[in-house]
Amino acid sequence: MKPAITLNSTDNQTKKILVDVGDTCVETTYVDYPNKHIICFSSMVGCPVGCQFCVSGQSKTHRLLTVDEMIKQ
């Protein structure tokens, strides 16, 4: 898996990486705070909830990622 796009926040504390999983891309986020580090990774492609603020819910493809796909993020 290769990153399709990497975006950094203006304060460089947050990095969002779109990862190509073949049929679509999923988002991985890394947050670097002074006292903690947070990694958020996707476990599914798309989302059935469809929140307006979230890009994942706009995907028409809905499937669970394989364990291998999750680890490679």
URRABEL-V240371 format. One record per residue. OMEGA is omega in radians with two decimals (* if undefined). D_CENTER is the distance of its C-alpha to the mean C-alpha in Angstrom with 2 decimals. Layout:
omega: [OMEGA | OMEGA]
d_center: [D_CENTER | D_CENTER]
//
This chain:
omega: [3.11 | 3.05 | 3.09 | -3.13 | 3.03 | 3.13 | 3.09 | 3.05 | -3.11 | 3.11 | 3.14 | 3.08 | -3.10 | 3.07 | 3.07 | -3.11 | 3.00 | -3.07 | 3.12 | 3.11 | 3.08 | -3.10 | 3.12 | 3.06 | 3.03 | -3.07 | 2.99 | -3.11 | 3.06 | 3.12 | -3.08 | 3.07 | -3.13 | -3.07 | 3.12 | 3.10 | -3.10 | 3.04 | 3.06 | 3.11 | -3.08 | 3.04 | 3.11 | 3.03 | -3.08 | -3.13 | -3.12 | -3.08 | 3.07 | 3.08 | -3.07 | -3.10 | -3.01 | -3.14 | -3.08 | -3.13 | 3.14 | -3.14 | 3.13 | 3.13 | 3.11 | 3.05 | 3.04 | 3.04 | 3.05 | 3.08 | 3.13 | 3.13 | 3.13 | -3.14 | -3.10 | 3.08 | *]
d_center: [12.74 | 12.61 | 10.28 | 11.01 | 10.63 | 10.46 | 11.33 | 13.36 | 14.87 | 18.64 | 19.42 | 17.15 | 15.93 | 12.28 | 10.18 | 6.93 | 6.23 | 5.78 | 6.99 | 9.98 | 10.86 | 14.19 | 14.49 | 11.36 | 7.96 | 4.56 | 1.44 | 2.94 | 5.75 | 9.36 | 12.29 | 15.75 | 18.51 | 22.09 | 22.56 | 19.21 | 15.88 | 12.74 | 9.67 | 7.01 | 5.28 | 5.19 | 8.89 | 9.54 | 9.39 | 10.40 | 12.08 | 15.84 | 16.15 | 15.46 | 15.42 | 16.47 | 14.31 | 10.93 | 9.74 | 8.44 | 12.12 | 13.47 | 12.58 | 15.86 | 14.71 | 14.38 | 14.34 | 13.28 | 11.65 | 14.40 | 14.85 | 14.98 | 11.61 | 10.05 | 12.39 | 11.79 | 8.22]
//
